[in-house]
Amino acid sequence: QVQLGESGGGLVQAGGSLRLSCAASGIIFSAYTMGWYRQAPGKQRELVATITTSGSTNYADSVKGRFTVSRDNAQNTVYLQMNSLKPEDTAVYYCNAERKQIGATYWGQGTQVTVSS
């Protein structure tokens, strides 16, 4: 059974930092592109950052220079370091695992991030 478990969300003041973690089980973690997405109230889910199996990263323009995605294949964990947080970063953040070659994609349950002004 595949499980993606996010942690590290919470309430932080604008300008602060948070580090999200997503621990995966039930998949060959190193074979999956891992991603972070977010969904704010009344809005569609949007891409935040992805990291491929080779470590290449991609970021939404709104978070470039502030967020950093990384992965630890030995720990089956992907991280999202979020610095200089803004109120508009408030959302539920979801972890995603994707392996296009086999048409597999999985989602975590989400973790709430709230940034106060």
C-alpha positions as CSV (number, residue, x, y, z in Angstrom):
1,Q,0.0,0.0,0.0
2,V,1.4,3.4,-1.0
3,Q,1.5,6.1,1.6
4,L,2.8,9.6,1.4
5,G,2.8,11.4,4.8
6,E,3.4,15.1,4.9
7,S,4.5,16.9,8.1
8,G,5.9,20.3,9.1
9,G,3.0,22.6,8.4
10,G,1.7,25.2,10.8
11,L,1.2,28.8,11.5
12,V,4.0,31.3,10.9
13,Q,4.4,35.0,10.6
14,A,5.2,36.7,7.3
15,G,8.9,36.5,6.6
16,G,9.3,33.3,8.6
17,S,10.3,29.8,7.5
18,L,8.9,26.3,7.5
19,R,10.2,23.0,6.4
20,L,7.8,20.4,5.1
21,S,8.6,16.8,4.9
22,C,7.0,13.9,3.0
23,A,7.8,10.4,3.9
24,A,6.9,7.8,1.3
25,S,6.4,4.1,1.6
26,G,5.2,1.3,-0.7
27,I,6.9,2.7,-3.8
28,I,10.4,2.5,-5.2
29,F,11.1,6.1,-4.1
30,S,14.2,6.7,-6.2
31,A,12.2,5.9,-9.4
32,Y,9.6,8.6,-8.8
33,T,9.6,12.3,-9.6
34,M,8.5,14.0,-6.3
35,G,6.5,17.2,-6.2
36,W,4.9,19.7,-3.9
37,Y,1.5,21.2,-4.8
38,R,-0.7,23.6,-2.9
39,Q,-4.3,24.6,-2.8
40,A,-5.6,27.8,-1.3
41,P,-9.3,28.2,-0.4
42,G,-11.4,28.8,-3.5
43,K,-8.5,28.1,-5.9
44,Q,-7.3,25.2,-7.9
45,R,-4.4,23.1,-6.9
46,E,-1.1,24.4,-8.3
47,L,2.4,23.2,-8.7
48,V,4.9,24.5,-6.2
49,A,8.1,22.5,-7.0
50,T,9.2,19.2,-8.4
51,I,12.4,17.2,-8.2
52,T,13.2,14.4,-10.6
53,T,14.9,11.1,-10.1
54,S,18.2,12.8,-11.2
55,G,17.7,15.7,-8.8
56,S,16.6,18.3,-11.4
57,T,14.3,20.8,-9.9
58,N,11.5,23.0,-11.1
59,Y,9.7,25.8,-9.3
60,A,6.6,28.0,-9.8
61,D,7.6,31.5,-10.5
62,S,5.9,32.7,-7.3
63,V,8.3,30.7,-5.1
64,K,11.5,30.9,-7.0
65,G,14.3,32.1,-4.8
66,R,12.3,31.5,-1.6
67,F,11.6,27.7,-1.6
68,T,13.9,24.8,-2.1
69,V,12.9,21.2,-2.8
70,S,15.2,18.4,-2.0
71,R,15.1,14.6,-1.6
72,D,16.8,11.9,0.4
73,N,16.5,8.6,-1.4
74,A,18.0,6.7,1.6
75,Q,15.2,8.0,3.8
76,N,12.4,7.9,1.1
77,T,11.7,11.5,2.0
78,V,11.2,14.7,0.0
79,Y,11.5,18.2,1.6
80,L,10.3,21.7,0.9
81,Q,12.2,24.4,2.7
82,M,10.1,27.6,2.6
83,N,11.7,30.9,3.5
84,S,10.5,34.5,3.4
85,L,6.9,33.3,3.6
86,K,4.1,35.5,2.5
87,P,0.4,35.5,3.4
88,E,-0.3,34.4,-0.2
89,D,1.6,31.2,0.5
90,T,-1.2,30.1,2.8
91,A,-2.6,26.9,1.5
92,V,-2.8,23.1,2.0
93,Y,0.4,21.7,0.7
94,Y,0.3,18.2,-0.9
95,C,3.1,15.8,-1.7
96,N,3.0,14.0,-5.0
97,A,4.9,11.0,-6.4
98,E,4.8,10.4,-10.1
99,R,6.3,7.8,-12.4
100,K,5.1,8.5,-15.9
101,Q,6.6,5.3,-17.4
102,I,4.0,3.2,-15.6
103,G,1.3,5.8,-15.3
104,A,1.5,5.9,-11.6
105,T,0.7,9.0,-9.4
106,Y,0.1,9.2,-5.7
107,W,-0.9,12.0,-3.4
108,G,-0.5,12.7,0.3
109,Q,-3.3,13.9,2.6
110,G,-1.9,17.4,2.8
111,T,-0.6,19.7,5.5
112,Q,-1.9,23.2,6.3
113,V,0.5,26.2,6.0
114,T,-0.9,29.5,7.3
115,V,1.1,32.7,7.0
116,S,-0.1,35.6,9.0
117,S,0.6,39.2,8.1
